Amino acid sequence: MASQRNLLGRWLFSTLVTGTMLGAGLMFLLDPMLGRGRRARLLEKGVKARHRTMSHAHKAVRHLRNRSKGMVARLRPAHIRKVVLRARTA
């Protein structure tokens, strides 16, 4: 019984803290004087983060593609590699 009351108290406290933080964040963003600039800055940061993430993802894909091509090339028999090298230098 006491543990249920303790859990309920913790839940109420965490709900109160979460609601307070959410309300403060909304007040910060919806402020009539400075809110527009804050929202614009937040949007810019989001766009920059998305571009950076996409850039890193493209680099990772390119790296994996190049590594897989190299591994496939190493699996070829040696005589085929020599023929390809001769053809490239000729």
Stockholm file with secondary structure:
# STOCKHOLM 1.0

chainA/1-90         MASQRNLLGRWLFSTLVTGTMLGAGLMFLLDPMLGRGRRARLLEKGVKARHRTMSHAHKAVRHLRNRSKGMVARLRPAHIRKVVLRARTA
#=GR chainA/1-90 SS CHHHHHHHHHHHHHHHHHHHHHHHHHHHHSCTTTHHHHHHHHHHHHHHHHHHHHHHHHHHHHHHHHHHHHHHHHHSCHHHHHHHHHHHHC
#=GC SS_cons        CHHHHHHHHHHHHHHHHHHHHHHHHHHHHSCTTTHHHHHHHHHHHHHHHHHHHHHHHHHHHHHHHHHHHHHHHHHSCHHHHHHHHHHHHC
//
